[in-house]
Amino acid sequence: MGLFDRISSEVAYLKGALRTLSNVTPVAKNPDRTFPDVADKLAADYGDAEALISERERMSFRQYNERANQYARWAMSNGLKKSDCVALMMPNRPEYMALWLGVARAGGITAFLNTNLRGPVLAHCVNIVKPVHVIVDADLIDAFKTADPHLDPGPSLACLGAAPEGWAHLDPVLAELEKSNIAAGDRPKLTTMDKCLYIYTSGTTGLPKAANINHYRTQAIMFGFAAAMKIKPDDRMYVCLPLYHSTGNLIATGGPLVAGASTVIRDRFSASQFWDDVVDNECTIIEYIGELCRYLLNSPTHPKETRHRLRLACGNGLRPDIWQDFQTRFRIPRILEWYASTEGNAVFFNFDQKVGAVGRIPKWAERKFVTEVVRFDIDTEQPVRGEDGFCIKCPPDEIGEVISQILNDPAKPSQRFEGYADKAATDKKILHDVFERGDAWFRTGDLMKKDAHGYFYFIDRIGDTFRWKGENVATSEVAEALTVFPGVKEANVYGVEIPGMDGRAGMVALVTEDGIDLEGFHTHIEQQLPGYARPIFLRIQDHIDATGTFKQRKVDLVKDGFDPGKISDPIYFADPEKSAFVPLDDAHFQEINAGKIRL
């Protein structure tokens, strides 16, 4: 890094850090101001200015606050007490934001149910938060009913839209309620320590967990990202990410709200509709997840893809293999990549657009953002401890787990950790006695490396990395090497067990465009990857299953393994004698399992 680049980077990070901290520190210093208080002030300050926009409904700041007052009156009149939970299952729409604000104003906690879940998993998400009320949009009633046999008894059921038998119909009830502000003496006394939301982890490797989002964290995320993005009242954010997740809700919608700006809400992501929405609504900012960017790149050219007014794309997970292509093709003036998690306290931003980095903590900022990379054992999935019993910090460019110290200090507002609804799940994420007796650190579950200048580079999720031939294989790094090959649209890399062999062999599920040149792909893999990291098995799919936030699912793929008897998709293996990918049939499968074909 040259002198000019170093100076430019330091200036960018100094400005960004000061801007973000100045917006978040007042939240920590004002424990009696909760988000309902903020919403009251936004309504007074911005009035009839547009706040939330969709094809289904539009709300000004005043209407947003008034609708929330109706929900608060409904909740209080139906016996909701402070810290009671309301579970919500609703598609993306402005009403979503007003509903949870109203429940918060009544002292309750809203649990954001994933609209893609069904059956026992959906029931699990409801049961673990013990709601007193469940509210479901009429469009999702059939989906919710799949959980009926597994639900704990107790909560009342209410519906927005046409209500089925046995459900309360909310719309006519809400229409009769006052919209005016509720007197302070009639509302429960709240502080920033009180819970506001339950937002679930995605559950890519297990059942979802409900993260505690209190009023402090709700505001810290909103105000922090509003500052990081430098949002002004004349900005328009476009969001097609699900509102049941913190990125779509608190960052992409909440950030503009607290800055007096507008958010255009799309019910779901559509690659074909994306640029029409952005251009026709005159949006200035988009919020992305890395795979969303990949989908757009894999889509045909759209006549409006460069006719937008965007000044910023903000998000996380934009991988280095597509970063520059994405920015160049769609003429994105600026990209703000960041790293954070719904429940975690490790937060950093890539303020200077360093390609491939998820963020940076300069040396001078380490006292404010207390995050380290520690040596990690892939086999035990635990940080390595030295002879003194303490963890070992990784030197520059060594891969380890990112951890962040848990502190409740207004001078270090990002370091707080509120945990999950399940105490056992909370305890699993805390590492004790890390560098001194009595300290506590949050385990991110992410493997990264940090270079000498403080830039962090994401490697993989713990559990996604596997060992083969005595070496650690990072699935994301392998996927990046594969997706640059012509015709490969997506690659989901994972490890599968082979009887009698240590570790797991590499396998990849591919989505291709008009087939793939297997000979050329085999050559590409040999040129781009070391022997231990080369996928041995290929599975060709029409699409790759992902969560609502575009995280690739691996659990079922790992269970299927490479057994052609379980897999209807075309499957190939790297035949060591032919030095080529050949179709995998049952005879080959039996020979591999018997050790007759050595991989």
N, C-alpha and C positions, 0 to 999 in steps of 0.2 A: 504494500500500500504506500503510494507516494505521499509527499508532504501535503500537496494540495488536497488529495483525497482524504487524508487524515483530518485536516482542518475542517473540510466540508462536513465530514461525518460527525466530528465533535460538535460543531455548531448545530447540525440537524438534531442531534440527540439532546443537547442542552435545551434547545427551544422546545422540543417535544416533551421532554421530561418535566420541565417547569410548567408548561401549559397544562399537562395532564394532572400533575400534583396540585396545582393551584385550583383545579376544578374539583378534585376529590377530597383534599384535606378539609374543606369546610364541612363535608359530610361527616367525617370522623369527629369534628369538633362541635357538632350540633346534634347531640343524641336525641333531642326531643323533636327534631324535624324529620318526618317520614315522607314517603313519596306522595300520599294523599295531600299533605300540606303543599308539596311542590306543585301538584296538579291544580290545586285551588289558585295558586299564584299564576300559573301558566294561563288559566282561563281568564284571569283578570288582566294579564299583560297582553295576551294575543287575541282574545275574544273570538271574532268571526273568521280569523285566518284559518285556512285549511290545515288540519292536523293529520287526519287519516283518510286515505282515498282508496276505494276499490270499485269494481264493477257493481258490487252488491249494495254498498252504502258508502256515504261520505260523512265525515264528522269534522266540524271546526273544533278549536280548543274548548270553546264554551260548551258545545254539544257533547263532546267527549266527557267533560267533567259532569255535566248534567245527567248523562246516561249512567255514569258511575254512581251518582247519588241515588238514582232509582234502584240500582242493584244493591247498594248499601242498605236502603230502607227495606227492600225485600228480605235481605239476609237477617237484619235485626228483628223484623217482624216474624220471622220463621225460626226464632230461637237461637240464631248463631251467636255463640259467645266468643270472647277473645281466645285465639289460638285454635279454634275449631277449623276443620278443613272442609273445603268444597272441591270435589274432583270435577274437572272440566274436560270435555271431549268435543272439540269444535274445529272446523276448518279455518284456514286463514281468512280473517275478515276484521274490520275495525271493531266490531262488537266484542271480539276476544279481549282487546285491550281495556275496553270500558268495564267488562265484567270483572276481570281480576282486580282492577282498581277499586271497584265498588266493594268487593269482598274484603280487600285490604282496609278500606275505610271503616268497615264494620268490625275490624279487628281479626278477621279470619285469614286463612292461608289457602291459596288456590293451588291445586296440584294439576299440572299440565299433562294430560294423557296423550300419548302418541297416537295419532289417528290411524296409523298403519297396523297397530296391534290388534290381535284377536284372541279369543279363547282364554286358556289358563294364564298366558303371559299378561294379557290385559287385566285379568282378575287380580293377578299378583300385584300389579301397579296400583290398583285401587285398594286392595286389602292392606298394604303396608303403610298407607297414610291414614287409614281409619276415618274416612270422611263422614260427616253428618249429612251432607247433601251431595248428590251427583247431578250435574247439568250436562246434557248432551244435545247437540244440534240434531234436528230432525233428519238431516242427511246421513247421520252416522248411527241412528238408532239400531238398525239391523246389525251393524258391526259390533256395537256395544253388547247386544243381546247374546252374542257368542260367548260372553264371559259369564252369563247368568248362572250356569251350574256350579261355578267355582267361586262365586262372590260370597263374602261374609255377610250375614244379615245386618240390618241396621240403618243404612243411609236412605233418606228420602230421594225420590227420583223426579227430576224436572226436565222439561224439554222446551227448547226454543224452536218454534215451528209446530207443525201438526203433531200433537202428542198422542202416543198410543194409549190403550187402556191401562189404567193403573199409574200413569205418569201425570204429574201436574203440568198444565200448560202455562208457561211463564209469560208469554207475550201480552195477553190481556191484563194480567196482574200488574206487570211493569208499567203498562200504559196509564194506569190509574194512579201511580205514585208520583209524589212531588219531585220536581227536578232541582229545586233550590238547594243551596248548601245546608248541610246538617249542622246545627249549633254544636260548638265544641263540647258543651256540657252533656250533650246527648250521645256523643261518640265515645268509645272506649279510649282510655289514655294509652298511647303507643310510644315506644322509643325505637331507635334504630336496632336495638338488640332483639326486638320481637320478630318472629318469623313472618314472612310475607308470601313466599312461594315455595312449592316443591317442584324442581325441574329434574327430570330423570336423565341419568346417563343412558347412552344409546343401547347398551346391552349387546354389543357385537360379539362378546365372548362369554356371556352369561346373562342371568336375569337383570333387568334394569334396577338401578338403585336411585332412590329419591334424595337429591341433594337439597340441603337446607339453604334457602336463599332468604336472609333476613332483610329488614328495611335498609340496613347499612349497605349490604352487598348489592341490593337492587339499585340503589342510587349511585354507588361507587362505579358500577359497570356503566350505567347510563351516562353519568357526567364525565367519567374517564374517557370513554370512547368518543363522546361528543367533542371533547377537547382534542383528542388524538387526531380526529378527522377534520378538525377546524370547521365544524358545521356552523353555518349562519342561517338566519331565518329565511333567506331566499333560496336555500338548498332544497332539493327534492331527492329523497332516497328511494331506490327501487329495491323491494325485497320480495323474493319468491321462495325463500327458505322457510321452513315450518315455524310457526309462532309458538309451538310447544317446546322449542329449544331456545336456549339463552341467546344464541347468535341472531336468530330471526326476531326474537321478542325484545330482549333488553338492549342489544347492541344496535341492530338495524332499524328498529322501531322506537325503542326508548331513547336512544342517542339523539335522533332528530327531535323527538318530543321536548326534551329538556332544553334544547337550543332554540325552540320556537319554529322549527322547520317542519316540512311535510314529509310523509311517507306514503308511497304508492305500494299497496299490498296486492300481490297476485296470489291466487289460491294455491298454486303449486308451480314448480319450475317447468317451463316448456321451451325447449331449444328453438322451435320454429316461431314461437310468439315473443321470445325474449326481447329482440331488438325493436319490434313494433311497440311493445310496452314502454321500453326505455325512451324511445324517440317521441312517440305520440304524447307521452306524459311529461316531456321536457325534464327528465331526471338528470341530476348532476352527479350522483353517487350511486354505485351499486355495491351490494354486499355479496361476497362470493364464498363458496367452499371450493377447495382445489379441484375436485372432480367436476363441479359445475363448469369450470373453465375448460376442462378437457372435453366435456360434452359439446360445448360451443365450438371448440376448435375442430371437432370431428364432424360438425354439421356443415351442410352446403352453404355457400356464400349467400348472405342475406343482403338485399338492396339497401337496408338501413343500417348495416352494422358499423359504418363509419360516419353516419350522418347525425350522430348524437351530440349532446351538450355535456357529456361526462367530464368531470375534472378529476375524479378519483374512483378507483376500485379498491375496496377494503375487504379483507378477509383473511382466512388462514388455510394452509394446506396447498398453496400454489407451488407445485414441484418444479425444480430447476429445469427439467427436460422440456417443459412447455412454457415457462415464464416469459421468455423473450418473444416466442411466437405469438403468445396470447396478447402481449402488450403491443406488438408491431401490427398484427393483422387487424385488430380492432381499434387501433389508435387510441390507446388508453394513456392519457397524459401522465398519470401518477398511480402507483400501486402502493398501498399500505398493508403489508403483510404483518400479522401479529401472532403471538402464541399465548393461549390461555385455555382454561377449561371451565366448565360450568361451576364446579365446586372448588377448584384449586386456587392456590395463592401465588403461583409462578406466572408472572405476566411480563412479556416484553414485546417491543415493537421494532419493526424494521423501518425506521424513519428515513433512511437514506437510500432505499431501494436496492440494497445489496442482493443481487440475484442469488436465489437459493437459500438465503439465511431467513430463519423465522423471526429473528430479532437480535438485539444487541444490548448488552449492559456494559457501558464503558467503565473503566477503572474507577473514575470519580463517582459513579452512581451506585457502586456495589454496596455502600452503606445504607442506601434507601431501598434497594431491591436485592434482598438477601437470598440469592439463588446460587447453587453449586452443581457441578457434575461430579458424581462419585463413582469410583470403580465398582463394577457390577459383575456378578457371577451368573452366566446364562443358565447353568444347570440347576442351581438352587433358586434362581430368580430373586436373589437378595443382594444388597450391597455388600461388598467385601470389607471386612474389618481387619485392621492391623493387629500387631502383638499387644498394643495398648488398649484394644477393644473398641477403638474409634474408627469411623469410616475414613476412607482414603480419597482425597481430591484427585481428580484426573488432571494430568498435565495437558497443555494445549493439544488439540486434535486427537485425544484419546476418547473413545466412545464409552459412555457410562450413563447412569440414570440421573435425570435432573431432579433435584430436591429443592425445596424452598422453606426457609425457617418460618415457623408459626409464631407470630407476635401480635399483640394487641396494643399497637403504638400509633397514635395519631400522626407522628412524624414519618411512619412507614405504613401508610394506609392500605397497601396492597397485600400485606403479609398475613392478614387474618384468614382463618379457616373455620368454617361453620359446621362442617361435617354433613352427615346424612340423617335421614329419619331413623335409620337402623344403626344403633350404637356400635354393634359388632362390625358393620361395614366401615364406620368411621375409624375405629381402632386399627383396622388393617391398613389404612392409608397414612398412619402416623409412625414415623421412625423416631425412636427415643435415643438419648445419649449418643448423639452423632459425632460431635466434635468436642463436647464437654458434658459432664454429668448434669442431667436435668433439662437439657435442651430438647426441643421437639421440632421435627421437620415433616413437611408434607411430601409424600411420594407421588410424583406425577405419573409413574408407570410408563414414561417415555424415555427412550434411549436417544441421546444426542451427543454431539461433540461441540466443544467451544474452542475457537481459534485464539491466537495470541492477542487479537484486537477486541475480543469479547463478543464476537458474532456466534450465535448458536445455529447449528444445523441439525435438523430432525433426521434421525436414522430409522427408527421403527418403534412400534408399541411393544412393550414387554409381553411376551407370549406369541407375538408374531415372528420374532426372531427365533431361529432354530439352529441346531448344530448338525453338521454333516462332515464326515471325514476329519473330525477334530477341530473344525473351524465354525465360527459363528456366521450365519447367513441372515442378512437384513432384508426382509421381503420387499420393503419399499425401494431399496437401492437396486435390487434385481429388476423390479417392475419398471423402474426408470430406464434401465438399459434395454428392456424389451420393447417398450412402447415407441421408441424412436425408429423401429424397423417398419418399412412401408407396409401398409395394410393392417397393422395392429392398432385397434381403437382403444382397447382396455386390456389390462393384464392384472390378474389377482393371483399373487404368489403365496404359496403355503408349503408346509412340509408334511410328508406322509411316511408312516412307519413301514419298514420292510422286515419280515421275520429274519432273525439271526444277524441283523446289522445294527450297529450303534447309530444313534441319532435319527434324523429324518431326512429322506430324500426330497429334493426340490420338485415341486409340481406347480404348474401355472394353468389357470383357466383363462382362455383368450377369447375376446370378441374381435372378429376380424371383418374387414371390408372386402367383399368379393373374393373370399378365400385367402390363402396365404402360401407363399413360396416356401415350402418346408425345407428344401435344400438350402436356399439362401438364408433362412432363419437359423438353421443349424450352424452355418458358417458364421453368421453374425454373433451368435451366442459364444462360440469358441473364441472369437476375436475380442469380444467386449467383457467377458466374465471369466474369473479364475475357475479352475476345474470344480472346486467344491461348491461354487455358487450357481453352476449351470443347471437349469431345470432338466430333470430326467424324463418327466412325464408332461404331456400337453393334453389339455381338455378344451375342446372348441365348443363355445356356447353362443347362443343367440344374444344373451344379455347376462350381465353379472348382477346378482342380487346385492342390494345395498340398503342401508338404513335410510330414514327420511332425510338425514343430513349427508347422504352420499358416501358414507363409510362402507367399504366393501365387507360383505359377510363371508367368513371363512369356516365357521363351525361345521356346517353341513358338508362342505367340500372336504374338510379333513376327515369327517366320518366316512364319507364315500371312499376315500383313499384312491387307489388306482385300479379297483376291481371292475373290469368291464361288465361283470354280471349285475352290478348295481347302477351302472352309468349308461344312460341312453345316448349321451353326447359322443361324438367321435373322440377317440383317445389314442395317443401315440406315445411311444417311448424312444429314447435315444439308444439305439442298438449299437453297443460298443464295437461289434465286429464290422458292421456296415458303415459306421461313423455317420449315421443318418437317422432321422425320425421315421419310424415305421409304425403302421397300425398295430395297436396292442389288442390281441385276441386272448381267449381263455388259455390257450396252450402257452403263450408267452407269459401270461400271468402266473400260471402254475410253475413254470420253469424259474421265474424270478423268485417266487416264494420258496422254492426248493433250493435256491442257491446255485442253480445250474447256469443262470446268466448273471455274471458278476457286473455290477453297475459301479 
